Amino acid sequence: MKAASLGLLLLFSSPQEKAEIVTVRKIWDQGPHNAFTDLLRFKDRWFCVFREGAGHESPDGILRVISSADGEAWSSEAAIAMKGADLRDAKITVAPDGRLMLSGAAAYAPGGKVAYQSFSWFSRDGRTWDEGIKVAEPEFWLWRVTWHKGAAYGIGYGCTDKNKFVRLYSSKEGAQYKVIVPILFDKGYPNETSLLFLDDDTCLCLLRRDEAEKTAQMGVSKPPYTKWTWKDLKAHLGGPPWIRLPDGRIIAAGRFVDGGWRTSLAWIDASSMTLKEFLKLPSGGDTSYPGLVWHDGMLWVSSYSSHEGKTSIYLAKVKLPSSK
């Protein structure tokens, strides 16, 4: 699939605020609908995971794992399916024992005892995966897992009208989770989240909200992470990951909707708990759910979009300004 070298330079309010999209490449479009990505660098290879299905919401979703040596030529490594379930929101991490861990959730057909169940799968090479392990309680979507000092942390959101709140989980191995905070946040409809740990063990949370109160929230907590402070980020952010750069700066990404749907990058100021969008990726329509990796002095961003017609998976390389 052909790469487009954009050489696109965007200027903002000061000379320091500029970023350049170096390349953007469509890396997968073989499913009818390809969406909801995550990205990882593992053993000198790139791994991108996402959902394939007939549509944005359809009963036939599978989790696809593809890999590449150079970020240009990609091949399928695995396709994980579950009978009677739509598998969604693939996330990939490396567990402390060196195995890959794939996380996702099953949306079952209506009428059953359980509507949603989160799962984890493990692999040594990205090709052969163990059977899925049920994690967290039924009807709680453990959306993304972050490892810190040998433990997995994640936030699950309630999927029914009776449990429209998020709760904080932890696990020593990524298979058996315990609840740390039963009700972490319950204003509006909180759902998708990402956690970020700082050098002093402070934990930051980026939280999406929908329905009447749509603005994202940022939370902060110190160990043991049972007491949190929250602040409204004044932006509707869908599918939110974030990353801390080697120089300490923090970048978030996701779907911004004001002025048109797009996948963008934003600076996060952890001290003031504020967000500032600074770079729109080529995107539009059905789009978002990025994966972020810092490699060779560049920010690599996987995402999906329908701006070229078919909903497909894209990979961008972004050069960021110096912090000096």
N, C-alpha and C positions, 0 to 999 in steps of 0.2 A: 504494500500500500504506500502510496506516494507521500513523501513529507513535503510540507510547505515551509520554506525558510522565510519568516516574516520580517525579521529585522525591525520590529515595531518598537519604537521608543515612545514611552508615555511620560509626560512631564506633569508635575503636580504643583502644589503651592510653594515649594521651595526647591532649590537645586538638588538637595539631597534625596528628594522623593521622586525617584524615577526607577522604572523597571523595564526590562526588555524581554519579550517573548522571542527566544532564539529559534526554536522550531516547534511545530505542532504536527502531529501525525495521527491519522486514523489507524488504529492497530487491530480492530476487530469489528466485523459487521455480519458475521455468519449466522447469527440467530435472527429470528423475526424482529425481536426487540432486545437490545443489549444495554444493560444499565446497572447502576448502583455499584461503583467500583471501589477497590482498595489496591494499594501498591506496596511492594516490599522488595528490598535488595537482600538476597540470600545466597551465600556461597558463590559470589561473583556472577550471579544471574538475577535478572529481573523477573518478578512474579506479579501478575495482575489477576485479580479475582473479581468476578461480577456475576450478575444474574442474566440468564437467557430465558425468554418466554415469548408467548404469542403477543403480549402487550404489557403495558405498565403494570396492570393488575390482571393476572390470568392464572388459572389453576395449574399450569404446567411448568412453573418456574424451576430451573436447575441452577446450580452453582458451577460456573466454568472457571478453571484454572489454566492460564496460559503463561508461557515463559519466553525469555529472550536473553541472548548473550550481550546484545548491544543496544537494545531498546528500539531496534528498527525491524528486524525479522522476528516474528512471533509464531509460536506453535502451541497447540493445545496439549496440556499435560493430563488433565482429568476433567470429568464431568460428573458431578454428584447430584443424584436424583433421589427422590423419596416417593414411593407410591402413595397416592392420595393426598399429596401435600405440594404446595407452592413454596419452594425454598427461596429466601430473599435475604438481601443485605449482607453479602459476603464481606468478611473482614479477615485479614491475615496478619499473624504476628509470629515471632519466634519465642517459644517457651524456654525457660532456663535450662532444660535438659537438651536443647539443641534441635528439638523437633519443630516443624511448622505446625501452627494451630490455626485452623480455619473456623471462624464463627459465623453463625447465621441463624435464621429462624424459619420454622415451618408454619405456614398458614394453611390450616386444614379446611376441607370442604364444610360448608354450613351443616348444622344438624348433629354434629358429634359432641362428645363430652368435653373436648378441649378444642378451642379455636386456634390458639397459638402456643408454640413451644420452641424455646431456644435450644440450639445444639452446638457442640464442638466436635471437630474432626482433627486427627493428628496424622502427620506424615514425616518421614525422614528425608524424602526427596521431592515432594510436590506432585509425584505421579501416582503413588499408591497410598491410599488414605484408609485409616481405620474406620470401623463403623461409627456412626454418629452417637455421641453421648448427650443425653438430655441434661441441660444445665438450667439453674434457676427454677422458679416455680412456673407451672403452666399459667398462661395469660400474662406473663411478664416478658417483654422483649429485651433481652440482654444485647443491646445494640452494638457496642464496641467494647473490647477488652484492652486494657493497658497494663503492661508489666512494670513493676517498680520494686527493686530490691528483692527479687525472687518471688514476688506475689503478684497475682492477677487482680486487677480492680476493674469493675464495670458497673454501669448504671442500667437498670432495667426499667422500662416504662410500661405502665398498665395498659392493656389492650381492650378493656371492656369499659362500659359506662360506670361500673361500680368501683373501678380502681384507676381513675385518671390522675395518677401521681407517679413519681419516679422513686426508686429505692436504690441504695448503694450496696453492692456485693463485693466480696473478696474471695480469693481461692489460692491455695498454695501450689496447685498443679494445673489449674484450668479445667478441672473436671467436676469437683465438688465445691459448690459455692455456699458461703454463709452470708446472711444479711447483716450489714453493719449499721445502716440507717433505714428503718422500715419505710418512712415517708420523708424523703429528702427535699422534695419541692412539689407543691400541689396547686399552684395558682395558674389559671388558664388550663391548657392541655399540654403539659410538658412531655417531651418524648425523646427524640434523638439527641445523643450527647457524646462528647469526647472529654477525656481526662488528660491532664498534663501535669507532670511532677517537676518541681524545681530542685535546685541543688540542696536546699535546706529542708527538703521533704514536703514543702508546701504543695498542696494539690489544688489545681485549678480545674474548673468544670465549664464547658461551653454547652449550653442547653437550648435546644429548639423548642418553641411553643407554637401552637396553632389555635384555631377557633377564635374566640372573641379577642383574646390577648395574644397577639402573634409575635411580639418582639422577643428576640433571644435574650437569655440571661447568662451572666458570668458569675460563677461561685468560687469561693476561696476557703480553704480549710487547712488546719495544721493537724498532724497526727494526734489522736487516732482517727481523725476524719469524721467525728460524730457531730461537730458543730460547724455550721457554714454561714458565711456572709454572702449575700447576693446583690447584684446590681443589673439594672436593665441596660442592654446595649443599644436600644433604639433602632434595631434593624431586624427584619425577618430573614432568618438564615436557615436554609434547609440542607440536610446532609452534612453537618459541620465536623470536619477534622481540623486539627491544628498541629503545628510543629514548632519546636524551639531550635533556632539556628545555633551554630557553634559560638557565635558572638553574643548570644543571649536574647536576641530579638525573637518575637513570636509572630507567626503568620497563621491566620485562620483562612479557611476556604469554604465554599458552599454556594447554594442557590440564593441569590438576591432577587427580589421580585418587584421592588418599586422601580417604575420606569421600564419595565419589561423583564422577563425571566432571563437570567444569565448566571453563568458560573464565574465567580470572581475570587480574587485574593484580597485579604485585608490585614492591616497591621493591628496587633493587639498590644495595648499598653497595660501591663499587668498592675502597675502601681496605681493608675487612675481607673482601671477597669473600663476601658473604652475601646471602641473598634473604629477603624477608618479604612474603607474600601480603597484599593489603589490600583488594581489591574483586572480588567475583564478579559477572560479567555475567549477564544472563538467559540461561541455557544449561543443557544436560544431554544425556545420551545420547551420540550421535555429534556431537562438538563440538570446536572449537579452531581452530588455524591463523589467528591474527589478523594484521591489518595495522595499523600505527600511524602516525598523522600528527598533528603539533602544528600547529593553525591557529586563529587568532583567539582565543588564550588558552584553548583547549580541546584535550583529547586526543580525536581521532576514531579509532574502533576498528572495523574490519571483522572479521567472524568468521562461522563457520557453526555451526549447532546443529539438533538434532532435538527440542528440548524441547517444541515445539508440534505434534509429529507428523512432518510432512515435513521432511527435511533441507534447510534454506534458508539464505540469506545475510542477515546482519544488519549494521546500522551503528549504533553507539552514540556519543554525545557525552558526555564525562566532564569534569566540573569538578574540578580538583585543588586541594588546600589550598596556601596560600602557603608558601613556604620560610622566611619570616621568623618 
